[in-house]
Structure formats: structure tokens, C-alpha cells
Amino acid sequence: MVTGQGVVTPLGTGVDKFWAAMKGSACGIREVQSFDTQDLYITIAGEVPDFDPRERLQSKQLMLADKYSQYAGCAAHEAVTQSRLEYPIKDADSYRAACIIGSGVGGLTTLEFSYKMLFKENKRATHPLTLLKAIGSSASAHVSIEYGIKGPTFGVVSACSTATHSIGLTYRMIREGLVDMGLAGAAEASLNWGATRAWQAMRVLSPDGLWPFSKKRNGTVLAEGAGILMLEEYERARDRGAPILAELMGYGMTADAADMVNPSIDGASTAMQQALDDAALAPSDIDYVNAHGTATMVNDINETRAIKRVFGNAANKLSISSTKSMHGHCLGAGGGIEAIAAIKAMQENFVPPTVGLDDPDPECDLDYTPNAGKTRDINYVMSNSFAFGGLNAVLVFGPPPA
């Protein structure tokens, strides 16, 4: 069961603010403010606005952490608070809880700052906390300390599928009896000069905007943030009176084993089918799909074809959207943020839009909810994450048990 959720996004911090912005078709992609874009032709990104760690964080240790860990700590606090969990978790219960919070690149901004000190400013040493701030398991460790979680605690790394894999692994741990509950998701704060320079060298970034499934699309836009779910075994959640927001019903994961950049229809469609089979649902049961939808030329066409392969005639009855068009591509954190968007869509029977979709690509001919959201009955939802390297992960959510 999903009993809590928390987000930090370019559309705002907190699920209510995030969801209200998406319902209003807002866009969090703007000119970069946090670093100098000199010598870059990519000058836009999805930066988190108005994030002051002194106002957002409870832990003194997190105040000294990398921004990606701070985002994770903030989102985890919202999820824990919403779940009404009493913490720190004590005694034997602490070993029956997991904290699986990943990141695609970890503390990349800390590393850039440190390299600048060493190689540009000729300093003799870096900050003494550089290593602890940079490693990819820091976020999960910080959050486990905050809430007294002593069970499985580590970070997952699978590029843009990181959060989805983290949530899926925690789901499997609970279902198989290893733990009773867990915080799961990912955080990313990799917006800096060096990262942008590396991404623009691949020629996959747009200098203008992120327009999934559109004829005018010309690349994705980097963003940052965090998306965290609190997952619990049903009877435990029910017995302690936790709010049950949704049921995580199915999880699928595959690898293309084909190409580092160009996605495979086979890998994506098989992951979706696995998630449906795991949930014991037919394709026609799904009402809304939160698409990976990166606005790269190959991804959007291949995802459309993969959806058609899995859903058949039911694909024409689906509502689909890429919320990346509003919050940008949050890399490893994307799947957590988008899973929460899918859950909110199901809770409120409202499909968030794909903004900027004025002239669809003829090969992307499904209902991608252009520009404005819409109301419809939504019983079951799917969230897709298809990462570089051909790493695919898919989640299926349904309503709370009757």
C-alpha cells in the first residue's frame, strides 16, 4: 500500500503544490539561474525554485549534505508525515523497514565544486565531507538515520529508471516478507555547468523546451528533484490507521541488451506486459499511462509503438501524458515524481496534460492529452521509465482495497 508520498520538483515542493501546478498546465522549465551558462548553448533547465534547506529540513546532518540528499530528505519527510508514522522506528520494527533511495549520479555538484577547487583554484584539499556528500548511497543513509530504519538501506542506480526500480524493489521486499514497510524513490541534483556540457555533447538536449510526441520536438531538458513513496504491507497499514492512498499492484523490469542510447520496442513492451501480469490486469483495465516521454526523436516513437503492441485495440481508449513537459526530465528522480503524478491522477480522476503538444508527430498518434488536462474515470494507472542503456521499469497502481 502507498501510505505517503513526497516530492521536490521544478513545479514546487510538496505534492499539493506540484499537483495544482500540473492541473493548471504550468511549466517549470526556465532559464538557468544556479550556475553560469557561459560557453553553453543549452541555457534552460528544470530547477527547483525557492528551496531553502534551513526551512525544509529537520536534520542537522542533512544541512551539511549534498543537495540531492537534501531533496531526498525533504520528500521523505513529507511522505512520512502523510503516512502518520511515528518515528524514530524502534526495537524489532526498525529491522523490518527498508530505505531504498537511489540517484542516477549522486552528488555530482559536490564533485564539480571539489574539482574546481583542486584544478582551477589550486587548493591543496577539498571540503572534508566531499566523499560523504558525493556517494550515491548518501541520501538513503541520511533518511535511514532520520527515521531509525535499520533494515535494507541502499541506493539503486539505473539512470532514468532509478526511482522506479527503487519502488519496485521495495514492493518486492514487502510482498516476499523481507520487510513490512519502506521508503522508496530517488533524488537528483545534477544541474551544473559540467553536467550540462556533457549532456549537450550528446546532442540530446533542447535549447528551446521539452515537447513530447510533438512534431517540433528537438530534445529533452534536464531537471532536478525527488520523488519518494512510503510503502507498507496492507494489514500493518490498516491496523495502525494509516491513510491508504493507492495499492502498488504490479512491477516489471527488463533490459534491452541492444544499445546504450536507442531504446528497444521489445524491452519497453515486455516490461509493461510484466507489470500487467504481475498486477493480474488486462490491458483494457488501464485508464491512464504516465509515459516516459522524453521528447527525443526515437524514444517517443518507440514508446508509442510499444504501447500499441501491449495494449492492442485498448490503446485507443487510453489517456496518456508525459508530465516531463511540465517538470522536465528529472533523471533518476523522474520515476518517483511521475509515479506520484499517476497516483494523483487516479485519486482525482484527472489526466494531467502534455504541454506544448500543438502539432503531434503523425507516428505518435495516441491520445497524449495535449496542452490541457481532462476529467475522466481512472481506476488503474501505469508509470513508465525507460533509461539510457536500455534499462526499463514499469509500475502499475490501483485504488485502495475496498
C-alpha positions in Angstrom: 0.0 0.0 0.0 1.1 3.6 -0.7 0.5 5.4 2.6 2.6 8.6 2.0 4.2 10.5 -0.9 6.6 13.4 -1.1 8.1 15.5 -3.9 10.6 18.2 -4.7 10.1 19.4 -8.2 10.7 22.4 -10.6 6.9 23.0 -10.2 7.2 23.4 -6.5 7.9 21.4 -3.3 5.2 19.3 -1.8 2.6 17.1 -3.5 -0.3 19.6 -3.3 1.7 22.4 -4.9 3.1 20.1 -7.6 -0.3 18.6 -8.5 -2.0 22.0 -8.6 0.7 23.3 -11.0 0.2 20.3 -13.3 -3.6 20.7 -13.2 -3.0 24.2 -14.4 -0.7 23.2 -17.2 2.2 25.1 -15.6 5.7 24.7 -16.8 8.8 24.7 -14.5 11.4 24.9 -17.3 13.1 28.2 -17.3 16.4 30.0 -17.9 19.1 28.6 -15.6 19.8 30.7 -12.5 22.0 28.5 -10.3 25.2 28.4 -12.5 26.9 30.4 -15.2 25.8 29.2 -18.7 28.7 31.0 -20.4 30.1 28.8 -23.3 26.9 26.7 -23.2 24.2 26.7 -25.9 21.9 24.9 -23.5 20.7 27.6 -21.1 17.3 26.2 -19.8 16.6 23.6 -17.2 14.0 22.5 -14.6 15.5 24.0 -11.5 13.7 23.6 -8.1 12.6 27.1 -7.1 12.8 28.6 -3.6 14.4 25.6 -1.8 15.9 26.8 1.4 17.3 23.8 3.4 17.1 25.8 6.6 13.3 25.9 6.2 12.8 22.5 4.7 15.0 20.1 6.7 14.8 18.7 10.2 18.2 17.1 10.4 21.4 19.0 11.2 23.3 16.3 9.3 21.3 16.9 6.2 22.1 20.6 6.3 25.7 19.6 5.5 24.8 17.1 2.8 24.7 17.4 -1.0 21.6 19.0 -2.5 20.4 15.6 -3.8 20.4 14.2 -0.3 18.6 17.3 0.9 15.9 16.9 -1.7 15.5 13.3 -0.7 15.3 14.2 3.0 12.6 16.8 2.2 10.5 14.5 0.1 10.9 11.6 2.6 9.7 13.9 5.4 6.5 14.7 3.5 5.9 11.0 2.8 6.5 10.0 6.4 4.3 12.8 7.8 1.5 12.0 5.4 1.7 8.3 6.4 1.3 9.3 10.1 4.2 7.1 11.0 5.6 7.6 14.5 9.4 7.9 14.4 12.2 7.1 15.0 11.1 3.5 14.5 12.1 1.4 17.5 13.1 -2.1 18.5 12.5 -5.0 16.2 10.3 -2.9 13.9 13.4 -0.9 12.8 14.8 -4.0 11.2 11.6 -4.6 9.3 11.8 -1.3 7.5 13.7 -0.5 4.3 15.1 2.7 2.8 15.8 2.3 -0.9 16.5 5.8 -2.3 18.7 6.0 -5.4 20.2 8.6 -7.6 21.4 8.5 -11.2 24.6 10.4 -10.5 24.7 11.2 -6.7 26.5 14.3 -5.6 27.7 15.5 -8.9 27.6 19.2 -8.0 29.7 18.4 -4.9 32.3 16.7 -7.2 32.3 19.6 -9.7 32.9 22.1 -6.9 35.7 20.0 -5.5 37.4 19.6 -8.9 37.2 23.3 -9.4 38.9 23.9 -6.0 41.7 21.4 -6.9 42.4 22.0 -10.5 41.3 25.6 -11.1 41.9 27.3 -7.8 44.9 25.1 -6.9 43.7 24.3 -3.4 45.6 21.7 -1.5 42.5 19.9 -0.3 38.7 19.7 -0.8 36.0 20.0 1.8 36.4 17.2 4.4 32.8 16.0 3.7 33.3 15.7 0.0 33.3 11.9 -0.1 30.2 11.5 2.1 28.3 14.2 0.1 29.1 12.7 -3.3 28.5 9.0 -2.9 25.2 7.7 -4.3 24.1 6.0 -1.1 24.2 9.1 1.0 20.6 10.0 0.5 19.3 6.6 1.7 21.7 6.6 4.6 20.7 10.1 5.7 17.0 9.2 5.6 17.5 5.9 7.4 19.2 7.8 10.2 16.4 10.3 10.4 13.7 7.7 10.9 15.5 4.9 12.6 15.4 2.5 9.6 17.8 -0.4 10.2 16.6 -2.9 7.6 17.8 -2.9 3.9 19.2 0.5 3.2 21.0 1.4 -0.1 20.8 3.3 -3.3 19.8 2.0 -6.7 21.5 3.3 -9.9 19.8 2.8 -13.2 19.9 6.2 -14.9 16.3 7.5 -15.6 14.7 4.3 -14.2 16.3 4.6 -10.8 13.3 5.7 -8.8 11.0 3.2 -10.5 13.5 0.3 -9.8 13.8 1.5 -6.1 10.0 1.5 -5.7 9.7 -1.9 -7.4 12.4 -3.5 -5.3 10.8 -2.2 -2.1 7.4 -3.6 -3.2 9.0 -7.0 -3.8 10.7 -6.9 -0.4 7.4 -6.3 1.3 5.5 -8.8 -0.8 8.1 -11.5 -0.1 8.1 -10.9 3.6 11.6 -9.4 4.0 10.3 -6.1 5.4 6.9 -4.7 6.4 7.4 -1.1 5.1 9.9 1.1 3.2 10.7 4.5 1.9 11.4 4.2 -1.8 12.3 6.5 -4.7 15.2 8.7 -5.8 16.6 12.2 -5.8 18.7 14.1 -8.3 20.5 17.4 -8.2 22.9 17.3 -11.1 22.3 20.6 -12.7 25.7 22.3 -13.1 28.0 23.6 -15.8 29.9 20.3 -16.3 26.9 18.1 -16.4 25.2 20.3 -19.0 28.3 20.4 -21.0 28.4 16.6 -21.1 24.8 16.3 -21.9 24.9 18.8 -24.7 27.8 17.0 -26.3 25.4 14.0 -26.8 23.1 16.3 -28.8 20.0 15.1 -26.9 19.1 18.4 -25.2 16.8 21.0 -26.5 17.7 24.7 -26.3 14.1 25.7 -26.5 11.8 23.4 -24.5 10.6 19.9 -23.8 7.7 18.9 -26.2 7.0 15.1 -26.0 5.3 13.5 -29.0 5.3 16.8 -30.9 6.4 17.2 -34.5 8.6 20.1 -33.3 10.4 18.2 -30.5 14.1 18.5 -30.6 15.4 17.0 -27.4 14.9 16.7 -23.7 15.5 19.2 -20.9 17.5 18.4 -17.7 15.7 18.9 -14.4 16.2 18.1 -10.7 14.1 17.0 -7.7 13.0 14.0 -5.7 10.0 11.6 -5.5 9.5 9.3 -2.5 6.8 6.9 -1.6 6.0 5.3 1.7 5.1 1.6 1.0 3.6 -0.7 3.7 2.1 -4.1 4.0 -1.7 -3.9 3.9 -2.5 -5.3 7.4 0.1 -3.2 9.1 -1.1 0.0 7.4 -4.7 -0.8 8.2 -4.0 -1.7 11.8 -2.2 1.5 12.6 -4.8 3.6 10.8 -2.5 4.9 8.1 -4.1 6.7 5.1 -4.1 4.2 2.2 -3.7 6.3 -1.0 -3.3 3.5 -3.5 -2.2 -0.1 -4.0 1.0 -0.8 -5.8 -0.1 -3.9 -7.8 2.4 -4.6 -10.4 6.1 -4.2 -11.4 8.0 -5.1 -14.5 11.7 -4.7 -15.3 13.8 -5.6 -18.4 16.9 -4.6 -20.2 17.1 -4.1 -24.0 20.6 -5.5 -24.2 20.9 -3.7 -27.5 22.1 -0.1 -27.5 23.1 2.5 -24.9 21.1 5.3 -26.4 18.4 4.0 -28.8 15.5 2.3 -27.0 14.1 -1.0 -28.0 10.4 -1.7 -28.5 10.8 -5.2 -27.2 12.3 -4.2 -23.9 9.8 -1.5 -23.2 6.7 -3.6 -24.2 7.9 -6.6 -22.2 8.4 -4.5 -19.1 4.8 -3.2 -19.5 3.4 -6.6 -20.0 5.3 -8.0 -17.0 3.8 -5.2 -14.8 0.3 -6.0 -16.1 0.8 -9.7 -15.5 2.1 -9.1 -12.0 -1.0 -7.0 -11.3 -3.3 -9.6 -12.8 -4.8 -6.9 -15.0 -5.8 -6.9 -18.7 -4.5 -4.0 -20.9 -8.1 -2.8 -21.1 -8.1 -2.3 -17.3 -5.6 0.6 -17.5 -7.1 4.0 -17.9 -4.0 6.3 -17.7 -0.3 5.9 -18.6 2.3 8.3 -17.4 4.6 7.9 -20.4 8.4 8.2 -20.2 8.0 10.8 -23.0 11.4 12.4 -23.1 10.8 14.4 -26.4 13.8 12.8 -28.1 13.0 11.7 -31.6 13.5 7.9 -31.2 12.1 7.5 -27.7 8.7 9.0 -28.3 8.1 6.9 -31.5 9.3 3.7 -29.9 7.2 4.2 -26.8 4.2 4.8 -28.9 4.8 1.6 -30.8 5.5 -0.3 -27.5 2.2 0.9 -26.0 0.3 -0.2 -29.1 2.0 -3.6 -29.0 1.0 -4.2 -25.4 -2.5 -2.6 -25.4 -3.7 -3.5 -28.9 -7.1 -2.1 -29.6 -7.3 -0.8 -26.0 -4.5 1.7 -26.8 -7.1 3.9 -28.5 -9.1 4.2 -25.2 -6.1 5.1 -23.1 -5.3 8.5 -21.8 -1.6 9.1 -21.9 0.6 12.1 -21.0 4.2 13.0 -20.4 4.4 15.2 -17.4 8.1 15.8 -18.2 6.7 18.5 -20.5 6.0 20.5 -17.3 8.6 19.4 -14.8 11.4 18.5 -17.1 13.5 15.3 -17.2 14.4 14.7 -13.5 16.7 11.8 -14.5 16.9 9.2 -11.7 14.2 11.0 -9.7 11.8 11.1 -12.6 10.1 7.8 -12.0 9.2 8.7 -8.4 7.8 12.1 -9.3 5.8 10.5 -12.2 4.5 7.7 -10.1 3.1 10.3 -7.7 1.5 12.1 -10.7 -0.1 8.8 -11.8 -1.4 8.2 -8.3 -2.9 11.7 -8.0 -4.5 11.3 -11.5 -6.2 8.1 -10.2 -7.3 9.7 -6.9 -8.8 12.8 -8.6 -10.0 11.2 -11.9 -8.0 13.9 -13.7 -5.4 13.3 -16.5 -2.5 15.8 -16.4 -1.6 17.2 -19.8 1.3 17.1 -22.2 2.0 20.8 -22.7 3.4 22.2 -25.9 1.7 19.5 -28.0 0.2 21.7 -30.7 1.2 19.6 -33.7 1.6 15.9 -32.9 4.1 13.7 -34.8 2.0 11.6 -37.1 3.8 8.5 -35.8 2.7 9.4 -32.2 -1.0 9.1 -32.8 -2.4 8.1 -29.4 -4.3 10.3 -27.0 -1.4 12.2 -25.4 -3.7 14.8 -23.7 -2.4 17.9 -25.4 -1.9 21.1 -23.5 -4.8 20.9 -21.0 -5.7 18.1 -18.6 -9.1 16.5 -18.6 -11.5 14.7 -16.2 -12.3 11.0 -16.8 -12.8 7.9 -14.7 -9.5 6.4 -13.8 -9.3 3.1 -12.0 -5.8 1.8 -12.8 -2.7 3.6 -13.9 0.7 2.7 -15.3 4.0 4.7 -15.0 6.8 4.0 -17.5 10.6 4.6 -17.1 12.9 3.7 -19.9 16.5 4.7 -19.3 19.8 5.0 -21.2 21.4 1.7 -21.5 18.0 0.1 -22.2 17.1 -0.2 -18.6 13.3 -0.4 -18.3 11.0 -0.4 -15.3 7.2 -0.1 -15.1 4.8 0.3 -12.2 1.0 -0.3 -12.0 -1.1 1.2 -9.3 -4.8 0.7 -8.4 -7.2 2.1 -5.8 -7.0 1.1 -2.1 -8.7 -2.2 -1.3 -12.4 -1.9 -0.6 
